[in-house]
């Protein structure tokens, strides 16, 4: 009566071993994916950070907030985000029409522009007119998926914002590797601004075709 039990025990052990091997393989695959996500983020961020430092600007990334939250409060304030200006998170269902504005836009709408892969630039009340003009020329040189607006609270600073999400496919965790990107400068620098734009434009978590992000759309 013992032999069948022994064979069954051996089969159970082999089955457990196979399950353990499969679990370890899944962990390894997840680790490799996380490694490449991290490496991709670092390789994208570092040249921008270096260009920003060379221009005397501040540059930082933060963990992006939940991309799926739409809010209805018309008095939404920066307390609902983890950067100022906001770089991810809760936003209105309507985005700002792409363009160059003379009056401040609604921040909770501009976050929706970021979600679609846009670059949103702001300038404070104390930024010299010559610097605003330089930023405006930069915007007009290549305005697709670009938004420019005054934001008085920034004072003497110009801010560039983006919401970056790695293109990992529909089955990926919707928040995995997502970042809010913020750079703040006191003057325009073409190399730094181009580096930021080229690294993060069209890279939002809810991507649409570039032709849908033209000024006026």
Residue pairs with C-beta under 8 A, 6 or more apart in sequence:
33 168
37 166
37 168
37 176
37 177
38 177
40 166
40 177
41 61
41 164
41 166
41 177
41 179
44 164
44 199
44 200
45 61
45 179
45 181
45 199
47 195
47 199
48 59
48 181
48 183
48 192
48 195
48 196
48 199
48 200
49 59
51 189
51 191
51 192
51 195
51 196
52 58
52 59
52 183
52 185
52 192
52 195
52 196
53 59
54 189
54 191
54 192
55 185
55 187
55 189
55 191
55 192
56 185
56 186
56 187
56 189
57 183
57 184
57 185
57 186
57 189
57 192
58 183
58 184
58 185
59 182
59 183
60 83
60 182
60 183
61 164
61 179
61 180
61 181
61 182
62 82
62 83
62 87
62 88
62 179
62 180
62 182
63 82
63 178
63 179
63 180
64 87
64 88
64 89
64 163
64 164
64 165
64 175
64 178
64 179
64 180
64 205
65 81
65 82
65 88
65 89
65 90
65 180
66 89
66 90
66 175
67 88
67 89
67 115
67 163
67 165
67 174
67 175
67 178
67 205
67 206
68 174
69 89
69 90
69 91
70 90
70 91
70 92
70 93
71 80
71 90
71 91
71 92
71 108
72 92
73 108
74 106
76 90
76 92
76 107
76 108
78 84
78 85
78 86
78 107
80 86
80 89
80 90
80 108
81 87
81 88
81 89
81 90
81 111
82 88
82 89
82 180
83 161
83 180
83 182
84 153
85 107
85 110
85 120
85 122
85 151
85 154
85 159
85 161
85 182
86 107
86 108
86 110
86 111
86 114
86 161
86 180
87 111
87 114
87 161
87 162
87 163
87 180
87 181
87 182
88 111
88 114
88 115
88 163
88 178
88 179
88 180
89 111
89 180
90 108
90 111
91 108
91 109
91 110
91 111
91 112
91 114
91 115
92 106
92 108
92 109
92 111
92 112
93 112
94 109
94 112
95 109
95 110
95 112
95 113
95 115
95 116
96 105
96 106
96 109
96 110
96 112
96 113
96 147
96 149
97 216
97 217
98 113
98 118
98 143
98 144
98 145
98 146
98 147
98 213
98 214
98 215
98 216
98 217
99 143
99 147
99 148
99 215
99 216
100 136
100 139
100 140
100 143
100 148
100 215
101 147
101 148
101 149
101 150
102 150
103 149
103 150
104 149
104 150
104 151
104 152
105 147
105 149
110 120
110 147
110 149
110 161
111 163
113 120
113 147
114 120
114 161
114 162
114 163
114 204
115 163
115 204
115 205
115 206
116 145
116 204
116 206
116 207
116 208
116 213
117 145
117 163
117 201
117 202
117 203
117 204
117 206
117 207
117 208
117 213
118 145
118 146
118 147
118 162
118 201
118 204
118 213
119 145
119 146
119 147
119 160
119 161
119 162
119 196
119 197
119 200
119 201
120 146
120 147
120 148
120 149
120 160
120 161
120 162
121 135
121 139
121 146
121 147
121 148
121 149
121 158
121 159
121 160
121 161
122 148
122 149
122 150
122 151
122 154
122 158
122 159
122 161
123 131
123 132
123 135
123 148
123 150
123 151
123 154
123 157
123 158
123 159
124 150
124 151
124 152
124 153
124 154
124 155
124 156
124 157
124 158
125 150
125 152
125 154
125 155
126 155
126 156
127 154
127 156
127 157
127 158
127 186
131 158
131 187
131 188
134 188
135 148
135 158
135 188
135 193
136 148
138 188
138 190
138 193
139 146
139 148
142 197
143 214
143 215
144 201
144 210
144 213
144 214
144 215
145 201
145 202
145 210
145 213
146 197
146 201
151 159
154 184
156 186
157 184
157 185
157 186
158 184
158 185
158 186
158 187
158 188
159 182
159 183
159 184
159 185
160 181
160 182
160 183
160 184
160 185
160 193
160 196
160 197
161 180
161 181
161 182
162 180
162 181
162 196
162 200
162 201
162 203
162 204
163 178
163 179
163 180
163 181
163 204
163 205
164 178
164 179
164 180
164 181
164 200
164 203
164 204
165 177
165 178
165 179
165 203
165 204
165 205
166 172
166 176
166 177
166 178
167 203
167 207
168 176
168 177
174 205
178 205
181 196
181 200
183 192
183 196
185 192
202 210
202 213
